[in-house]
Amino acid sequence: MNAPAKFYAHAIATGEVSLERLAYLVSNQCTVRESDCYAVLLAMMHNVADELSQGRIVDMGVLGRFQVGVRSEGLDAAADVSTAAVRSAHLNFRPGKRLRKTLATLEYKLIDG
């Protein structure tokens, strides 16, 4: 028996913001120049990637926490599990309190499509 098709809501991006734009926005909210903000953001990205590659959870305070996760094959015995079972790595993000509040207060609208 085939179940009837179901339709699900999903988020649609209204645009994208670049690292350069974020540096510009930050520089207009403080006394630091745009180029300095950009340099700090690039250095932070480099250090976050380095810490993640060393197996650490990166806690960005109110922003949230980043951690590496993996997808692997399911094996019948624990003794069979090895690094060869890993299919891919991905990034897990757990938003901080402020971002969770933002997610909880989002308003939605229907877009035809």
C-alpha positions in Angstrom: 0.0 0.0 0.0 1.4 3.4 -1.0 0.9 6.2 1.5 -0.4 9.5 0.1 2.3 12.1 -0.7 2.9 14.7 2.1 4.1 18.2 1.9 6.3 19.8 4.4 7.2 23.4 5.2 10.9 24.3 4.8 13.0 27.5 5.3 13.9 29.5 2.2 16.8 31.9 2.4 16.0 35.5 1.5 19.7 36.2 0.8 23.2 35.8 2.0 25.7 37.9 4.0 29.4 37.6 3.3 32.3 37.8 5.8 33.2 41.2 4.2 29.7 42.5 4.9 29.8 41.3 8.5 33.2 43.1 9.0 31.6 46.3 7.5 28.6 46.0 9.9 30.8 45.4 12.9 33.1 48.3 12.1 30.1 50.6 12.0 29.0 49.6 15.5 32.4 50.2 17.1 35.6 52.2 16.8 37.5 49.5 14.9 38.1 49.9 11.2 36.6 47.5 8.7 39.9 46.0 7.7 40.8 45.2 11.3 37.4 43.6 11.9 37.9 41.5 8.7 41.3 40.4 9.9 40.0 39.4 13.3 37.1 37.4 11.7 39.6 35.6 9.4 41.9 34.8 12.3 39.0 33.5 14.4 37.9 31.3 11.5 41.4 29.9 11.2 41.6 29.2 14.9 38.1 27.6 15.1 39.1 25.3 12.3 42.3 24.4 14.0 40.6 23.7 17.3 38.0 21.6 15.7 40.6 19.6 13.8 42.2 18.8 17.2 38.9 17.3 18.4 37.8 20.2 20.6 34.4 21.7 21.0 34.6 25.4 20.2 32.4 27.4 22.6 31.7 30.9 21.1 29.7 32.1 24.2 26.4 33.6 23.3 26.8 32.6 19.7 26.9 28.9 20.4 29.1 25.8 20.2 30.7 24.0 17.3 31.7 20.4 17.3 32.8 17.9 14.6 30.5 14.9 14.0 30.9 11.9 11.7 28.7 9.6 9.8 29.8 6.0 9.6 28.7 2.6 8.6 26.8 0.5 11.1 28.7 -2.6 12.1 27.5 -5.6 14.0 30.3 -5.7 16.6 32.1 -3.0 18.5 35.4 -4.7 17.7 34.8 -4.1 14.0 34.5 -0.3 14.4 37.5 1.5 13.0 38.3 4.7 11.3 37.6 3.0 8.0 33.9 3.0 8.9 33.8 6.8 8.8 31.9 7.9 5.7 32.0 11.7 6.2 32.5 14.5 8.7 30.1 17.3 9.4 29.8 20.3 11.7 27.3 20.3 14.6 26.2 23.7 15.8 24.3 24.2 19.1 23.1 27.8 19.2 23.5 29.8 22.4 20.7 31.2 24.5 20.2 34.4 22.4 20.0 32.5 19.1 17.7 29.9 20.6 15.4 32.8 21.6 15.6 34.2 18.1 14.6 30.8 16.7 11.7 30.6 19.1 10.3 33.9 18.1 10.5 33.7 14.3 7.5 34.6 12.3 6.7 32.6 9.2 5.0 33.4 5.9 3.9 31.2 3.1 5.7 31.6 -0.3 4.0 30.1 -3.3 6.1 27.6 -5.1 
